[in-house]
């Protein structure tokens, strides 16, 4: 509750909100969702590692490539280069998903907020003392919004990772084969 109180009062500043402390809500949501960025990067790196190991294993086990060692080296190099480039793109895309979700509060979120927000305390006290516990508990419903956003990200991040690292890397690899290796 102290964290909620601090974020809301600091966000509102000396001119409190009219209906809902939008900046306070934004700060609470942003400060909570920022913690998702590190696991998102770890997911991208884990998928990248799995894909590299898979490529290495498949190239090693492909009997046709054993006959052409220089082609084997080129295929491995092209695959790794493509995966490395798409890993960077995947990180950018997935982190942008997190940023988009943390920086945009839906209208439904504000509609669900209680409209009869009560302020307590003495009007002669500063804005930092004016929120009572009941009000701050209502502000804490931000957690339900964060859970909704995390649920959305739980579905969209794997899609982003697969699209960027698998689909786009495959497309990039085929383009390279058709242009560079085909010329050889």
C-alpha positions in Angstrom: 0.0 0.0 0.0 2.9 2.4 0.7 4.2 1.8 -2.8 0.8 2.5 -4.3 0.4 5.6 -2.2 3.8 6.9 -3.2 3.4 6.3 -6.9 -0.1 7.8 -7.0 0.7 10.9 -5.1 4.0 11.5 -6.9 2.3 11.0 -10.3 -0.5 13.4 -9.5 1.7 16.1 -8.1 0.3 19.2 -6.6 -2.7 19.2 -8.9 -4.7 16.1 -8.2 -6.8 14.3 -10.8 -10.4 15.1 -11.4 -11.9 11.6 -11.8 -9.2 9.0 -11.7 -5.4 9.3 -11.1 -4.5 8.4 -14.7 -0.8 9.2 -14.3 -0.7 7.2 -11.1 -2.3 4.2 -12.8 0.1 4.5 -15.6 3.1 4.6 -13.3 1.8 1.6 -11.4 1.3 -0.4 -14.6 4.6 0.6 -16.2 6.5 -0.1 -13.0 5.0 -3.6 -12.8 5.2 -4.5 -16.5 8.8 -3.4 -16.7 9.7 -6.5 -14.8 8.5 -8.7 -17.7 11.2 -7.4 -20.1 14.0 -9.6 -18.6 12.0 -12.9 -18.9 11.0 -11.9 -22.5 14.6 -11.5 -23.5 15.4 -14.8 -21.8 12.7 -16.5 -23.9 14.1 -15.1 -27.1 17.6 -16.2 -26.2 16.4 -19.7 -25.2 14.5 -20.2 -28.5 17.6 -18.9 -30.3 19.8 -21.4 -28.6 17.4 -24.3 -29.3 17.2 -23.3 -33.0 21.0 -23.1 -33.3 21.5 -26.5 -31.7 18.8 -27.9 -34.0 20.5 -26.5 -37.1 23.9 -27.9 -36.0 22.4 -31.3 -35.3 20.5 -31.4 -38.6 23.5 -30.3 -40.7 25.7 -32.9 -38.9 23.2 -35.7 -39.5 22.4 -34.9 -43.2 24.3 -37.5 -45.2 24.1 -35.5 -48.5 26.0 -32.6 -46.9 28.8 -34.9 -45.9 29.8 -35.3 -49.5 30.2 -31.6 -50.0 32.2 -30.1 -47.0 32.3 -26.6 -48.4 28.6 -26.6 -49.0 28.1 -27.9 -45.4 30.2 -25.0 -44.1 28.2 -22.5 -46.2 24.9 -23.8 -45.1 25.9 -23.8 -41.5 27.2 -20.2 -41.8 24.1 -19.0 -43.6 21.8 -20.6 -41.1 23.7 -19.2 -38.1 23.9 -15.7 -39.6 20.2 -15.8 -40.4 19.3 -17.0 -36.8 21.5 -14.4 -35.2 20.0 -11.5 -37.2 16.5 -12.7 -36.5 17.2 -13.0 -32.8 17.9 -9.3 -32.7 14.7 -8.6 -34.6 12.8 -11.0 -32.3 14.0 -9.2 -29.2 13.0 -5.8 -30.6 9.5 -7.1 -31.6 8.8 -8.8 -28.3 10.0 -5.9 -26.2 7.9 -3.6 -28.3 4.9 -5.7 -27.4 5.6 -5.3 -23.7 6.1 -1.5 -24.2 2.8 -1.2 -26.2 0.9 -3.1 -23.5 2.4 -1.1 -20.6 2.0 2.3 -22.3 -1.6 2.0 -23.4 -4.4 1.7 -20.9 -7.7 0.6 -22.4 -10.9 2.5 -22.0 -12.5 -0.6 -20.4 -9.9 -0.3 -17.6 -11.1 3.2 -16.7 -14.8 2.2 -17.1 -14.3 -0.6 -14.5 -12.9 1.8 -12.0 -15.2 2.8 -9.2 -16.8 6.1 -10.0 -17.5 7.1 -6.4 -13.8 7.5 -5.4 -13.7 8.8 -1.9 -11.0 11.0 -0.6 -10.4 11.1 3.1 -8.3 13.2 5.5 -8.2 16.8 6.4 -8.4 19.2 3.5 -5.6 21.3 5.2 -3.2 18.4 4.8 -1.1 18.0 1.7 -2.2 15.9 -1.3 0.2 13.2 0.0 -2.0 12.7 3.1 -5.4 13.0 1.3 -5.9 9.4 0.2 -7.4 7.0 2.7 -6.8 3.3 2.7 -10.2 2.4 1.0 -9.2 4.7 -1.9 -5.8 3.1 -2.2 -7.3 -0.4 -2.1 -9.4 0.7 -5.1 -6.3 1.9 -6.8 -4.8 -1.5 -6.2 -7.2 -3.0 -8.8 -4.4 -2.1 -11.2 -3.2 -5.6 -10.4 -6.2 -7.1 -12.3 -5.3 -5.0 -15.3 -1.7 -6.2 -15.1 -2.8 -9.8 -15.0 -4.9 -9.2 -18.1 -2.0 -7.7 -19.9 0.3 -10.6 -18.8 -2.3 -13.0 -20.2 -2.3 -11.2 -23.5 1.5 -11.2 -23.6 1.5 -14.9 -22.7 -0.2 -15.5 -26.0 1.4 -12.9 -28.2 5.1 -13.2 -27.2 5.4 -16.8 -28.4 3.8 -15.8 -31.7 6.3 -13.0 -32.1 9.2 -15.2 -31.3 8.2 -17.9 -33.7 7.4 -15.5 -36.4 10.7 -13.6 -36.1 13.0 -16.4 -35.4 11.5 -19.3 -37.3 9.5 -17.9 -40.1 11.7 -14.9 -40.9 15.0 -16.8 -40.5 13.7 -19.5 -42.8 12.7 -16.9 -45.4 16.0 -15.1 -45.0 18.0 -18.3 -45.4 16.1 -19.3 -48.6 16.7 -15.8 -50.0 20.4 -16.2 -49.4 20.5 -19.6 -50.9 18.7 -18.4 -54.0 20.8 -15.4 -54.5 24.3 -16.1 -53.2 24.7 -19.8 -53.2 22.8 -20.2 -56.5 25.3 -17.9 -58.2 28.2 -20.3 -57.1 
